[in-house]
Amino acid sequence: MKLSVLLIKPPYGDIQAAEAVRHAMGAIGDEIDVTLLLVDDGVYLAKKGQDVAESGYTELGESVSDLIDMGCSVLVEKNSMREAGLDTEDIIENVKVVTGYEISETIKESDKTMIF
């Protein structure tokens, strides 16, 4: 089974990003083929050197690296990344920058899609 986890919300401010990561990790644990798709404000999840300081939120950048190490593909949409003011140098290693078309094709090829 193929699962796409689409994150469109920013990583901090509510629990959406943390839940996306948690569901992705759980699915990988159940041997499901997972792709994490970062679009709109979700691209900030792939930013290197996240500093949550005194926000009260857990830093999620390490979780993205953990997902990659577990075999999850992490894709960040190029236009969203550009709109967020991020370059490829700003993105966590092994996160793939792709087009919106590639995001849509990944969703189309998935058996299920979760949106956060």
C-alpha positions in Angstrom: 0.0 0.0 0.0 1.1 3.5 -0.8 0.3 6.4 1.5 0.8 10.1 0.8 0.9 12.4 3.8 0.3 16.0 2.6 1.3 18.8 5.0 0.1 22.3 4.0 0.2 23.9 7.5 3.3 25.4 9.1 5.2 23.2 11.5 4.5 25.3 14.6 1.4 27.0 15.9 -0.8 23.9 16.1 -0.5 20.1 16.1 -1.0 19.5 12.3 2.7 19.0 11.4 3.4 16.9 14.5 0.4 14.7 13.7 1.5 14.3 10.0 4.9 13.2 11.2 3.4 10.8 13.8 1.1 9.2 11.3 3.9 8.9 8.7 6.1 7.1 11.3 3.3 4.8 12.4 2.5 3.9 8.8 6.2 3.1 8.2 6.1 0.9 11.3 3.3 -1.0 9.7 5.4 -1.4 6.6 3.4 1.0 4.4 5.2 2.9 1.7 5.0 6.5 2.8 5.7 9.8 1.0 5.6 13.0 3.0 4.6 15.9 0.7 5.4 19.4 1.9 3.3 22.2 0.2 2.4 25.8 1.1 3.5 26.5 4.6 4.3 22.8 5.1 7.7 23.5 3.4 9.0 25.0 6.6 9.1 21.5 8.1 12.0 20.8 5.8 14.0 23.9 6.9 17.4 23.2 8.4 18.2 24.6 11.8 14.7 25.1 13.1 14.7 27.1 16.3 11.5 26.7 18.3 13.2 28.4 21.3 10.5 29.3 23.8 7.5 28.5 21.6 6.6 25.4 23.7 6.6 23.2 20.6 8.9 20.2 20.0 11.4 20.8 17.2 10.4 18.6 14.2 13.4 18.9 11.9 15.0 15.9 13.4 11.8 13.9 12.8 12.0 14.6 9.1 15.6 13.2 9.0 14.3 10.2 11.0 11.5 9.6 8.5 14.1 9.7 5.6 16.3 7.2 7.5 13.2 5.0 7.9 12.7 4.9 4.1 10.1 7.7 3.8 10.4 9.9 0.7 10.1 13.5 1.6 9.2 15.9 -1.2 9.0 19.7 -1.0 7.1 21.6 -3.7 9.4 24.0 -5.5 7.0 27.0 -5.9 5.9 26.8 -2.3 9.5 26.7 -1.2 10.3 29.8 -3.3 7.3 31.7 -1.9 8.5 30.8 1.6 11.9 32.4 0.8 13.8 29.1 1.0 16.5 27.8 -1.3 17.8 24.2 -1.7 20.6 25.1 0.7 18.0 25.8 3.4 16.4 22.4 3.2 17.3 19.3 5.2 19.6 16.8 3.4 17.8 14.2 1.3 14.6 16.1 0.9 13.7 16.2 -2.7 12.5 19.5 -4.4 9.8 18.7 -6.9 7.2 20.4 -9.1 3.6 20.7 -8.3 2.9 18.2 -11.1 5.2 15.6 -9.4 3.3 16.2 -6.1 0.0 15.6 -7.9 1.3 12.4 -9.6 2.5 11.1 -6.3 -1.0 11.6 -4.8 -2.6 10.0 -7.9 -0.4 6.9 -7.5 -1.2 6.6 -3.8 -3.8 4.3 -2.4 -4.6 6.7 0.4 -3.8 10.4 1.1 -3.9 12.1 4.5 -4.0 15.9 4.5 -2.8 18.0 7.4 
